[in-house]
Amino acid sequence: MRTVRALTEQGTTVLGLAALDEEAVPAYDRLLAQRLADAGAHVGAMTPGRLASFVAERLGR
């Protein structure tokens, strides 16, 4: 968490990609994802088809 917070405080965009199971249902540690988000990271769980949009939106493209 310290590293993520330090990175975001210096202006770095930190992206986290949560896992999906074989049926494309999010399967990840939601508490950890929330802690990362609270530290300034952008965390998402999406299919590969949505990944490019997620990255572009977070990078302001």
WOSUL-V642250 format. One record per helix or strand of 3 or more residues. SS is the DSSP state (@ for helix, = for strand). FROM is the first residue (numbers start at 1). TO is the last residue. If there is no record, write none. Layout:
{{SS;FROM;TO} {SS;FROM;TO}}
This chain:
{{@;2;9} {=;15;17} {@;30;38} {=;42;44} {@;48;59}}
